[in-house]
Amino acid sequence: MRHRLAVTVCLLLAASAAHGQTVCGYVATNPKPPASKDLYPAAIAEVDGKKVAGSDARRIKLEVGVHRIGVQAQIGDDRRGRAKLVELGIGDAAATLAVIEIDVQADSSYQIAAQLVANHKDREQPGGYWEPVVWRKLVDSCR
């Protein structure tokens, strides 16, 4: 059954490409991810080892497939986040880069945020107190 699904997906992708349709998806950040999920702002700094900056970094169009997304936490930029860092004994945290791999699917958008890892054994290490997460996947037509 799994092979049949893989063949079907490959045929659909090939048919889309043959008709001139773009086969892509997006990765994105939101300046206010949901506090109810204990998530904090993050910024996309790199995609597959290439730096991105400015407004291009908020929503990035990517080809279907696995991509390595370099993310910088912006926990201290959020009032709630600053308070949490103080509570955990983490001072002025330098902007460290963490990588998350995302298997981008066609017509999908992946929302990325920073999540604190309060019990992480390397909490004292720069960046050891958080990790990037995909907190929401949406259907988003890619053109």
N, C-alpha and C positions, 0 to 999 in steps of 0.2 A: 504494500500500500504506500509506503514511504517513497519508493522509487517512482511510482506512478505520479505522486504529488510533485516530486522534483521535476519530472519530465513535463508535466502540465505547466508548472511555473516557468520553466525554460521556454516552452513553446509560446506562452503568453508574452513573455519579455521579447522574444524574437519577433513575434507578430507586431507588437507595439513599435519596435525599432524599425521594422520594415515599412510601417505606415508613417514614419517620420515623427512619431510621438516620443517625447522625452520620457525616459524611465528614470525617475529620481524621487528623492524624499528630502526632508529638511531636519536639521538639528537647530535648536533654538534655546534661548534663555529668557527668563522673565524677571524684571527687577523686583517683583514681589511674589515669590512662590508662596504656596499656602502655609501660613504659620501653624494651622491645625495639624499639618503633617510634620511639623518641626523641621522645615526646610528653609534654607537661606539663599540669598542671591549668589550667583556665580557668573563668570564671564568665559566665553570661549576664546582661547588664546591661540590655539593651533589646531589644524586638521591634517592628519597624516604627516606630521612633522613640519608643515608649512604654517608660518605665522599669519594670523588674521587680526585685523584691528578695526576700530571705529564702528560705524553703523553696520558694516558688513558682518561683524561678529555677533549680532543679535539674532540673526536668522540666516542660516547657511544652507544653500542648495547643494546636494550631493548625489552622485550616482548611486544606484542600488549596490549594496555590498557592505562588507565590514570596513569601518573607518575607526581610526584612533583619534579621539577628540581630547586635546589638552585643555584642561579647565582650571581657572583660578577662582578660589573661593573669595567671596566678598562679604563674609560673615560680619566682620567689624564695621561694614558700611551700614548695617541695619542696627537700630537702637536695641532691639531685642537680642540680636546677635552679640553686640558689644557686652551687654549684661551677662549673657551666658558664658562668654569667653572669660570674663572676670571671675564668675562663679567657679569655673573650672581651673582657674589659676593660670590661664594662658594670657600673656601680656600682648603687647603690640605684635601681632602676627604678620610676618612678611608674606607677601603674595607668592605662594608656592604653586607649582603646577602639578596637577594629578591627571592621569590619563584614564579614560573610560573607552572601551570598545563598544561600538553600536553597530548592529547589523541592520543597516538602513533598508527598508522595504519601500516599494513604489507607493507613491501617494500617501506617505505617512510623515508625521512631524513628531519629533522626540524632544520633549521639554526637559532641560537639564537644570539641576540645582545642586547646592552643597548641603551635605548632611553631616552633622557632628557625630563623631565616634567617641563619646565620652570615656568609654572603657578601653580604648585602643592602647595597647602596650607601649607604642612609640609616641604617646601623646606629647612627650617633651621634645620630640624631633620636629623640625619645621614641617608643617603640613600633615603631621601624623595624627591630628585630631579631627580630620574631616575626610570625606570622600565624595566624589561626584556620583550622582544618581540620575536615572531617568525617572521622573515622577509622573509623567503622563505621556501617553502616545495617542495622537489624534489622526484621523483621516484628513488629509490635506492635499488636494489635487496639485500635482506638480506640473508646471508648464515651462 
